[in-house]
């Protein structure tokens, strides 16, 4: 009997202990311990970091909302997390775009083969060579061209031999002559052929334009078809400064105003130009548009491929602005980190606008007075992905 009473007493004690410990277990599961130096260390009880042996700090999971992140004082200090209050500021009246100098495609000329044949000799062989209009460019061996020369000479001989006959030799001669012209033989070459009555199996061809060699796809001994490219020549008297502009900046650009092109390789030099083209289609991947400014190239000192900056007038005005580094952009979205409480930060999607210098306009997504992380946003993003996984980042994009 005494044993039965003792057993019942211990059973009641055990039951009450279990009920008493349940809240403690729940609280314990809501808290984990991590290292401020090595956040990948996460344990369910206090202790020291196995890497640096610093004391682990508690983090309460229940205090973190879906898009929020809590950091310890040590993590904020080590991550150099700094904030600033969003406010209105005067944006500059200029937009500065990164650009590259390129050929003016409207002034690129192509010299093509007018008849099928074999390139016997090239007189210019290097990209970058300057060719003047009328320069001897190449010699071609062509069976068709040689046959046409023979037909022309035969018509001349028959006219001289038969004189006045029922055959209209003038028409035959003119037809043979036009065929030679169609295949690129010049008037002076035809005159020389008629005078000497002899022809070479090789026909000389001369450049029909002036410019610098940008492409030379043929080699000596190579056969070319009618219409095949022999050389491309670029006139460098004008160049294009092609700049990239974000879609959100397009509305602020004054397309009719004067553009100023600055060259990092030529400090202090500025060239005035005008916007000649804006791509009507925006890249869906990068949300970037192409803007083209035509500029004069006096003395051909500027070279295609040079980096440049295009400075354009903008609408300017008061706007809510942040430092550029505060906004995280990946081509599909823009986001910032906002401080919602002590040591607590929340991600927010924003729409950006005009970018001027080191400041960027925030068109929507934030309110005047929001406290925004301006230094350490990338570290917060990395910490968030580490703790909550990249899947939640993808969900946020959609």
C-alpha positions in Angstrom: 0.0 0.0 0.0 2.8 2.4 0.9 4.5 1.6 -2.4 1.3 2.5 -4.4 1.1 5.9 -2.6 4.7 6.7 -3.4 4.2 5.7 -7.1 1.2 8.0 -7.4 3.1 10.8 -5.7 6.0 10.6 -8.2 3.7 10.4 -11.2 2.0 13.6 -10.1 5.3 15.3 -9.6 6.6 14.2 -13.1 3.3 15.4 -14.7 3.5 18.8 -13.1 7.2 19.2 -14.1 6.4 18.5 -17.7 3.6 21.1 -17.7 5.9 23.6 -16.1 8.7 23.0 -18.6 6.7 23.3 -21.8 6.8 27.2 -22.0 10.6 27.0 -21.4 11.0 24.6 -24.3 9.0 26.8 -26.6 11.0 29.8 -25.6 14.2 27.8 -26.1 13.1 26.9 -29.7 12.4 30.6 -30.5 16.0 31.5 -29.6 19.2 30.5 -31.3 22.8 31.5 -30.5 25.2 32.8 -33.1 28.6 34.4 -33.5 28.9 38.0 -34.5 32.0 37.2 -36.4 30.8 34.0 -37.9 27.0 34.1 -38.5 27.0 30.6 -40.1 27.4 29.3 -36.5 23.9 28.7 -35.1 23.3 26.7 -31.9 20.3 26.0 -29.7 22.2 26.8 -26.5 24.8 29.3 -25.1 28.4 28.6 -25.6 31.5 29.8 -27.5 32.2 30.0 -31.2 34.1 26.9 -32.4 36.1 29.1 -34.8 37.1 32.3 -32.9 36.0 31.2 -29.4 34.0 34.4 -28.8 30.8 34.1 -26.6 27.7 33.3 -28.7 24.9 35.9 -28.7 21.1 35.1 -28.5 18.8 35.9 -31.5 15.0 35.7 -31.1 13.4 34.2 -34.2 9.9 35.3 -33.3 10.9 39.0 -33.4 11.9 38.7 -37.1 9.1 39.2 -39.6 9.2 37.6 -43.0 11.1 40.4 -44.7 13.0 41.6 -41.6 16.4 40.9 -40.2 17.7 41.4 -36.7 21.3 42.0 -36.0 23.3 42.3 -32.8 25.2 45.4 -31.8 28.5 43.6 -32.7 27.2 42.6 -36.2 26.1 46.2 -36.9 29.5 47.5 -35.8 31.5 45.0 -37.8 29.3 45.4 -40.9 29.5 49.2 -40.7 25.8 49.5 -41.0 24.9 53.2 -41.3 21.5 54.8 -41.9 20.2 58.2 -43.1 16.7 59.7 -43.1 15.1 60.0 -46.5 14.4 63.5 -47.4 13.9 65.8 -50.4 17.0 67.3 -52.0 17.7 69.3 -55.2 18.8 66.9 -57.9 21.3 68.2 -60.4 20.1 69.6 -63.8 22.3 67.2 -65.7 22.4 63.5 -66.4 25.9 61.9 -66.8 25.9 58.7 -68.9 28.8 56.2 -69.6 29.5 55.9 -73.3 31.9 54.5 -75.9 33.0 56.1 -79.1 32.1 54.1 -82.2 32.2 54.5 -86.0 29.5 56.6 -87.6 27.7 53.8 -89.5 26.3 56.4 -91.9 29.8 57.1 -93.1 31.0 53.5 -93.5 31.5 52.6 -97.2 31.8 49.1 -98.6 33.8 48.3 -101.7 32.5 45.1 -103.2 33.4 42.9 -106.1 31.4 43.7 -109.2 32.1 40.4 -110.9 33.2 36.9 -109.9 36.9 36.2 -110.0 40.2 35.6 -108.1 42.0 38.2 -106.1 45.5 38.3 -107.7 46.9 41.1 -105.7 45.9 43.4 -102.8 47.5 46.8 -102.5 46.3 47.5 -98.9 46.5 44.6 -96.4 46.2 46.1 -93.0 43.2 47.2 -90.9 43.7 50.9 -90.1 45.3 51.8 -93.4 44.0 55.0 -95.0 42.7 54.7 -98.6 41.9 57.6 -100.8 39.2 57.5 -103.4 40.8 56.4 -106.7 43.7 54.5 -105.1 44.6 51.2 -106.8 42.9 48.7 -104.5 43.2 45.2 -106.1 43.8 43.2 -109.3 41.2 40.6 -110.3 41.4 37.7 -112.7 37.9 37.0 -114.1 37.0 34.8 -117.0 33.7 36.7 -117.5 35.4 40.0 -117.5 38.0 38.8 -120.0 35.3 37.5 -122.3 33.5 40.9 -122.1 36.8 42.6 -123.1 37.2 40.3 -126.1 33.6 41.1 -127.2 34.2 44.8 -127.0 37.4 44.5 -129.1 35.7 42.2 -131.6 32.9 44.8 -132.1 35.4 47.5 -132.7 37.4 45.4 -135.3 34.2 44.5 -137.2 33.1 48.1 -137.4 36.5 49.1 -138.8 36.6 46.2 -141.2 33.0 46.3 -142.5 32.4 50.0 -142.3 28.9 50.9 -143.4 26.8 47.8 -143.3 23.3 46.7 -142.3 24.7 45.8 -138.9 24.5 48.6 -136.3 28.0 48.2 -134.9 27.6 51.4 -132.7 24.9 49.6 -130.8 27.0 46.5 -130.4 30.0 48.5 -129.2 27.8 50.5 -126.8 26.3 47.3 -125.3 29.8 45.7 -124.8 31.1 48.9 -123.3 28.1 49.1 -120.8 28.7 45.5 -119.7 32.3 46.5 -118.8 31.2 49.5 -116.9 28.6 47.5 -115.1 31.4 45.1 -113.9 33.5 48.0 -112.6 35.8 48.9 -115.5 36.4 52.6 -115.6 35.9 54.9 -118.6 39.6 55.5 -118.8 40.4 51.8 -118.8 37.9 51.2 -121.6 39.4 54.1 -123.6 42.9 52.6 -123.2 41.6 49.1 -124.3 40.1 50.6 -127.4 43.4 52.4 -128.2 45.9 49.6 -127.6 43.6 46.8 -128.8 45.3 44.6 -126.2 44.1 43.5 -122.7 45.7 42.0 -119.7 44.1 38.9 -118.1 44.2 40.9 -114.8 41.9 43.9 -114.3 42.8 46.7 -111.9 40.1 48.0 -109.6 40.2 51.3 -107.7 38.6 52.5 -104.5 35.3 54.2 -104.9 35.5 55.9 -101.5 38.0 57.3 -98.9 38.4 56.1 -95.4 40.2 53.9 -92.9 40.1 50.2 -93.4 37.9 48.6 -90.7 37.3 45.2 -92.3 39.4 43.3 -94.9 37.8 39.9 -95.3 39.7 38.8 -98.4 43.2 37.6 -99.1 45.4 37.3 -102.2 44.5 34.2 -104.2 41.0 34.0 -102.8 38.0 33.7 -105.1 35.2 36.2 -104.6 31.6 36.1 -105.8 29.8 39.0 -107.3 28.8 41.4 -104.5 31.4 39.9 -102.1 33.0 42.4 -99.7 36.5 43.4 -100.5 37.0 46.1 -97.9 35.0 48.4 -95.6 36.1 52.0 -95.2 35.1 54.4 -92.4 35.1 58.1 -92.6 36.2 59.3 -89.1 35.3 63.0 -89.6 32.3 62.3 -87.3 31.9 59.7 -84.6 29.0 58.3 -82.5 29.1 58.4 -78.7 26.8 55.6 -77.7 25.6 55.8 -74.1 23.6 53.5 -71.9 20.6 55.0 -70.1 18.3 53.3 -67.6 14.6 53.3 -68.6 13.7 55.2 -65.5 16.0 58.1 -66.6 14.6 58.5 -70.1 11.8 60.9 -69.1 14.3 63.2 -67.6 16.5 63.5 -70.7 16.2 66.6 -73.0 16.6 65.0 -76.4 16.5 68.3 -78.2 19.1 70.0 -76.1 22.9 70.1 -76.7 24.8 67.1 -75.5 28.4 67.5 -74.1 30.8 64.6 -74.6 33.7 64.4 -72.1 36.8 62.1 -72.7 38.7 60.6 -69.7 41.7 60.1 -72.0 41.7 63.8 -72.8 41.2 65.7 -69.6 39.5 69.0 -69.9 38.3 68.4 -73.5 34.6 68.7 -74.1 32.9 68.3 -77.5 29.4 69.5 -78.2 27.0 67.2 -80.1 23.4 66.4 -80.5 21.3 63.3 -79.8 20.6 61.6 -83.2 19.1 58.4 -82.1 17.3 56.8 -79.1 16.5 53.1 -79.4 12.7 52.7 -79.4 13.1 49.3 -77.7 14.3 48.8 -74.2 16.3 45.6 -73.3 14.0 43.4 -71.2 16.9 41.9 -69.4 18.8 45.0 -68.3 16.1 47.7 -68.6 18.8 49.8 -70.4 18.3 51.9 -73.5 20.8 53.0 -76.2 21.3 56.7 -76.8 23.5 58.0 -79.6 25.2 61.4 -79.9 26.9 62.5 -83.1 30.1 64.5 -82.6 32.7 66.1 -84.9 36.2 64.6 -85.0 38.4 67.4 -85.9 41.9 66.2 -87.0 40.8 62.6 -86.4 42.2 62.8 -82.9 39.4 60.7 -81.5 39.5 57.0 -82.0 36.6 54.5 -82.0 36.6 52.4 -78.8 37.6 55.4 -76.5 35.6 55.6 -73.3 33.5 58.8 -72.9 30.8 60.5 -70.8 27.7 62.0 -72.2 26.3 64.9 -70.2 22.7 65.8 -71.0 20.3 68.4 -69.5 17.6 67.0 -67.3 14.4 68.3 -65.8 16.0 68.3 -62.3 13.9 69.7 -59.4 13.2 68.5 -55.9 13.1 64.8 -55.3 13.5 62.2 -52.6 17.1 61.0 -53.0 19.5 58.4 -51.6 23.1 57.6 -52.2 23.5 55.3 -55.2 25.1 52.5 -53.1 22.0 52.4 -50.9 19.9 50.9 -53.7 20.5 47.3 -54.7 19.7 46.7 -58.4 19.9 43.5 -60.5 18.2 44.6 -63.7 14.7 43.4 -62.7 14.1 45.2 -59.4 15.5 47.8 -57.1 15.3 47.5 -53.3 16.6 49.2 -50.1 16.8 48.3 -46.5 14.8 50.4 -44.0 15.4 50.4 -40.2 12.0 49.6 -38.5 13.2 49.3 -34.9 16.4 49.1 -32.9 18.7 46.6 -34.7 15.9 45.6 -37.0 15.8 46.1 -40.8 13.2 45.4 -43.5 13.6 45.1 -47.2 11.4 47.3 -49.4 11.0 47.5 -53.2 11.4 50.9 -54.7 11.1 52.6 -58.1 14.1 54.7 -59.0 14.3 57.7 -61.3 16.9 60.2 -62.2 20.5 59.5 -61.3 22.9 62.4 -60.8 26.4 62.0 -59.5 26.3 59.8 -56.4 22.6 60.4 -55.8 19.6 58.5 -57.1 15.9 59.6 -57.1 13.4 57.4 -55.3 10.0 57.8 -57.1 8.0 55.4 -55.0 8.2 52.7 -52.4 9.4 54.9 -49.5 8.1 57.8 -47.6 9.7 61.1 -46.5 11.3 60.4 -43.1 12.1 56.7 -43.6 15.4 55.7 -42.1 17.3 53.9 -44.9 20.5 51.9 -44.7 23.1 53.8 -46.8 26.2 51.8 -46.0 26.2 48.0 -45.6 23.1 47.2 -47.7 25.0 44.4 -49.6 26.0 42.8 -46.3 22.4 42.9 -45.0 21.3 41.2 -48.3 23.9 38.5 -47.9 23.0 37.9 -44.3 19.3 37.7 -45.2 19.9 35.1 -47.9 22.1 33.1 -45.6 19.6 33.0 -42.8 16.3 32.7 -44.8 17.4 31.3 -48.1 17.4 32.6 -51.7 13.9 31.3 -52.3 12.4 34.1 -50.3 14.4 36.6 -52.3 12.8 35.1 -55.5 9.4 35.3 -54.0 9.9 39.0 -53.2 10.8 39.7 -56.9 7.4 38.4 -58.0 
